[in-house]
Amino acid sequence: MKSKSFITKMLVPVAAWLVIWQLVAMAVHNHVLLAGPIDTLNALVRLSKEQEFWSSVAGTTLNILLGFLIGTVLGCGLAMLGYFKEIVGDFLKPLVLAMKSVPVASFVILLLIWFGNRNIAVVICALVVFPVLYLNTYEGLCGTDVKMLEMAQIYRIPAFSKIRYIFLPQLHPFLRGALKLAIGMAFKSGIAAEVIGQPLHTIGNGLYQAKIFLETGELFAWTIVVVIISFICEKILMAAVDCIRR
C-alpha cells in the first residue's frame, strides 16, 4: 500500500510535469530560452564527470548547513533566553523584526563591502534562519501550559524532566514547521548569496557561469542538484526531529 501511495502521490505527478516540460521545450524549440529535461540530464551527466562539480556541491552544501546550524542554535538559544528573561526578549525584538524584513541582497552587499565573498553563504544562511527559529521557538514557549509549569514547580521536578516532558512536546510542532521552512530558505538564500558574491568552486558560481555562456541546460542541472540536496537534508532533519521527540 505504501509503495502504491508513493507512486500515486510522487512519481506520477513528477513524470507528468517532466512530460509537460519536454513538450513546452519542444514547442519553444530554442535550447537557449528553454532546455528540456533530456538536455538538462545530458548537462548533468557532463557536469558530474568534472571534479570541480563535486567540490562545488560539497563546498556549498557544507557552508549552507553550517550557516543553518549556527542560525538554529542562536535562534533557539536566544528565544529561550528571551522567554525566561523578559528584558532580553524586549531588547531582541527590534533586531529580529529587522532581520526578518531586510532583503537578502542588502545583507549580501553589506557583507561583500565589509568582509569580501569568503564564507558569505554561511553568514547569510545564519542571518536568514535565525529569525525563523527565534520567532517560532519563542511562540512555542509562550504557549506552554502554565498549570503544568506550576505543577512542576510544586513537585520540584528537575529542570531536565521539565524540558523533556513539558517544553519539548509543546515546542515540537513549532520547531518542526520552523526547521522545515528554514532549511529551504537556507538553500535559497545561500545560493543567491553565492550568485551575487561569486566565491569560486560553489554552486552559485556554477549557475553564474551557465548564465554567462547561455548554457540553459547546465542552469537547470545545477538547480536540480540544489533541489535534490535540499530535499534530502529536509528529510534527514525531519526524521531527527521526530526521533528526538520519542
C-alpha positions as CSV (number, residue, x, y, z in Angstrom):
1,M,0.0,0.0,0.0
2,K,2.8,2.4,0.9
3,S,4.6,1.8,-2.4
4,K,1.3,2.3,-4.3
5,S,0.7,5.6,-2.4
6,F,4.3,6.7,-3.2
7,I,3.8,6.0,-6.9
8,T,0.5,7.8,-7.0
9,K,1.5,10.9,-4.9
10,M,5.1,11.4,-6.1
11,L,6.2,9.5,-9.2
12,V,3.1,10.1,-11.4
13,P,2.9,13.9,-10.8
14,V,6.7,14.2,-11.3
15,A,6.5,12.2,-14.5
16,A,3.6,14.3,-15.7
17,W,5.5,17.6,-15.1
18,L,8.5,16.2,-16.9
19,V,6.4,15.4,-19.9
20,I,4.8,18.9,-19.9
21,W,8.3,20.4,-19.6
22,Q,9.6,18.4,-22.5
23,L,6.6,19.3,-24.7
24,V,6.9,23.0,-23.9
25,A,10.7,22.9,-24.7
26,M,9.9,21.2,-28.0
27,A,7.3,23.9,-28.8
28,V,9.8,26.7,-28.0
29,H,12.4,24.9,-29.9
30,N,15.2,27.0,-28.6
31,H,17.8,25.5,-26.2
32,V,18.9,28.9,-25.0
33,L,15.4,30.1,-24.0
34,L,14.3,26.7,-22.5
35,A,16.3,23.5,-22.3
36,G,14.2,20.3,-21.9
37,P,14.6,17.6,-19.4
38,I,16.7,15.5,-21.8
39,D,19.1,18.4,-22.4
40,T,19.2,19.0,-18.7
41,L,20.0,15.4,-18.0
42,N,22.8,15.4,-20.5
43,A,24.2,18.6,-19.0
44,L,24.0,17.0,-15.5
45,V,25.9,13.9,-16.7
46,R,28.5,16.0,-18.3
47,L,29.0,18.1,-15.2
48,S,29.1,15.1,-12.9
49,K,32.3,13.9,-14.8
50,E,34.2,17.0,-13.6
51,Q,36.0,17.1,-10.3
52,E,35.1,20.8,-9.8
53,F,31.4,20.0,-9.9
54,W,31.6,17.7,-6.9
55,S,33.9,20.1,-5.0
56,S,31.4,22.9,-5.7
57,V,28.4,20.8,-4.5
58,A,30.3,19.7,-1.3
59,G,31.6,23.2,-0.5
60,T,28.2,24.9,-0.9
61,T,26.3,22.2,1.0
62,L,28.7,22.3,3.9
63,N,28.6,26.1,4.0
64,I,24.8,26.2,3.9
65,L,24.4,23.5,6.6
66,L,27.0,25.3,8.8
67,G,25.0,28.6,8.5
68,F,21.8,26.7,9.1
69,L,23.2,25.2,12.3
70,I,24.5,28.5,13.6
71,G,21.2,30.2,12.9
72,T,19.3,27.4,14.5
73,V,21.4,27.3,17.7
74,L,21.3,31.1,18.1
75,G,17.6,31.4,17.3
76,C,16.5,28.7,19.7
77,G,19.0,29.7,22.4
78,L,18.2,33.4,22.4
79,A,14.4,32.6,22.2
80,M,14.7,30.6,25.4
81,L,16.7,33.4,27.0
82,G,14.2,36.0,25.9
83,Y,11.3,33.8,27.2
84,F,12.8,33.4,30.7
85,K,14.3,37.0,30.8
86,E,11.7,39.4,29.5
87,I,14.2,42.3,29.2
88,V,16.3,40.2,26.8
89,G,13.2,39.5,24.7
90,D,12.2,43.2,24.5
91,F,15.8,44.0,23.6
92,L,16.0,41.5,20.8
93,K,12.5,42.2,19.3
94,P,13.5,45.1,17.0
95,L,16.6,43.2,15.8
96,V,14.6,40.1,14.9
97,L,11.9,42.1,13.1
98,A,14.6,43.9,11.1
99,M,16.4,40.7,10.2
100,K,13.1,39.2,9.1
101,S,12.3,42.1,6.8
102,V,15.6,43.2,5.3
103,P,16.2,41.7,1.8
104,V,18.9,39.1,1.4
105,A,20.5,41.2,-1.3
106,S,21.1,44.0,1.2
107,F,22.8,41.7,3.6
108,V,24.9,40.2,0.8
109,I,26.1,43.6,-0.5
110,L,27.0,44.8,3.0
111,L,28.9,41.7,3.8
112,L,30.8,42.0,0.4
113,I,31.8,45.6,1.4
114,W,32.9,44.6,4.9
115,F,34.4,41.2,4.5
116,G,34.5,40.1,0.8
117,N,33.0,37.0,-0.5
118,R,34.7,34.5,1.8
119,N,32.2,32.3,3.7
120,I,29.4,34.6,2.6
121,A,26.9,31.7,2.3
122,V,27.5,30.7,5.9
123,V,26.7,34.2,7.3
124,I,23.7,34.8,5.0
125,C,22.1,31.4,5.9
126,A,22.6,32.1,9.6
127,L,21.0,35.5,9.2
128,V,18.0,34.1,7.3
129,V,17.5,31.1,9.6
130,F,17.9,33.0,12.9
131,P,14.6,35.0,12.9
132,V,12.6,31.9,11.7
133,L,13.8,29.8,14.6
134,Y,13.7,32.6,17.1
135,L,10.1,33.6,16.5
136,N,8.7,30.0,16.3
137,T,10.6,28.9,19.4
138,Y,9.5,31.9,21.4
139,E,5.9,31.5,20.3
140,G,6.0,27.8,21.3
141,L,7.4,28.6,24.7
142,C,4.8,31.3,25.3
143,G,2.1,28.7,24.6
144,T,3.3,26.3,27.3
145,D,0.6,25.3,29.7
146,V,1.0,27.5,32.8
147,K,-0.7,24.9,35.1
148,M,1.8,22.2,34.0
149,L,4.7,24.6,34.9
150,E,3.1,25.3,38.3
151,M,2.7,21.6,39.0
152,A,6.3,21.0,38.1
153,Q,7.4,23.7,40.5
154,I,5.2,22.4,43.3
155,Y,6.5,18.9,42.9
156,R,10.1,20.2,42.4
157,I,10.5,18.3,39.1
158,P,14.1,18.6,37.8
159,A,14.9,21.0,35.0
160,F,15.8,18.2,32.6
161,S,12.5,16.5,33.2
162,K,10.6,19.7,32.7
163,I,12.4,20.2,29.3
164,R,11.8,16.6,28.3
165,Y,8.1,16.2,29.3
166,I,6.7,19.8,29.2
167,F,8.7,22.1,26.9
168,L,9.8,19.6,24.2
169,P,6.2,18.3,23.4
170,Q,5.0,21.9,23.3
171,L,7.8,23.0,21.1
172,H,7.8,20.0,18.7
173,P,5.2,21.2,16.2
174,F,6.6,24.8,16.2
175,L,10.2,23.6,15.7
176,R,9.2,21.0,13.1
177,G,7.5,23.6,11.0
178,A,10.2,26.2,11.5
179,L,13.0,23.8,10.6
180,K,11.2,22.6,7.5
181,L,10.8,26.2,6.3
182,A,14.3,27.3,7.4
183,I,16.2,24.6,5.6
184,G,14.6,25.5,2.3
185,M,15.2,29.2,2.9
186,A,18.8,28.5,3.8
187,F,19.5,26.8,0.5
188,K,17.7,29.6,-1.4
189,S,19.5,32.4,0.4
190,G,22.8,30.7,0.4
191,I,22.8,30.0,-3.4
192,A,21.6,33.6,-4.0
193,A,24.5,34.9,-1.9
194,E,26.9,32.9,-3.9
195,V,25.5,34.1,-7.2
196,I,25.9,37.7,-6.1
197,G,29.3,37.3,-4.3
198,Q,30.8,34.8,-6.7
199,P,33.1,32.8,-4.5
200,L,35.0,30.2,-6.6
201,H,34.1,26.5,-6.6
202,T,30.5,26.9,-5.4
203,I,27.1,26.1,-6.9
204,G,26.4,29.8,-7.2
205,N,29.4,30.3,-9.3
206,G,28.4,27.4,-11.5
207,L,24.9,29.0,-12.0
208,Y,26.5,32.3,-12.9
209,Q,28.9,30.7,-15.4
210,A,26.0,28.8,-17.0
211,K,24.2,32.2,-17.4
212,I,27.2,33.9,-19.0
213,F,27.7,31.2,-21.6
214,L,23.9,30.8,-22.1
215,E,24.0,27.1,-21.1
216,T,20.4,26.8,-20.0
217,G,20.8,23.0,-19.7
218,E,23.6,23.5,-17.1
219,L,21.5,26.1,-15.4
220,F,18.7,23.6,-14.9
221,A,21.1,20.9,-14.0
222,W,22.6,23.0,-11.1
223,T,19.1,23.9,-10.0
224,I,18.0,20.2,-9.9
225,V,21.1,19.4,-7.8
226,V,20.1,22.1,-5.3
227,V,16.5,20.8,-5.1
228,I,17.7,17.2,-4.5
229,I,20.2,18.2,-1.8
230,S,17.7,20.4,-0.1
231,F,15.1,17.6,-0.2
232,I,17.5,15.0,1.3
233,C,18.6,17.4,4.0
234,E,15.0,18.2,4.9
235,K,14.0,14.5,5.2
236,I,17.0,13.8,7.4
237,L,16.3,16.8,9.5
238,M,12.6,15.9,10.0
239,A,13.5,12.3,10.9
240,A,16.0,13.6,13.5
241,V,13.4,16.0,15.0
242,D,10.7,13.2,15.2
243,C,13.3,10.9,16.7
244,I,14.2,13.4,19.5
245,R,10.5,13.7,20.4
246,R,10.3,10.0,21.1
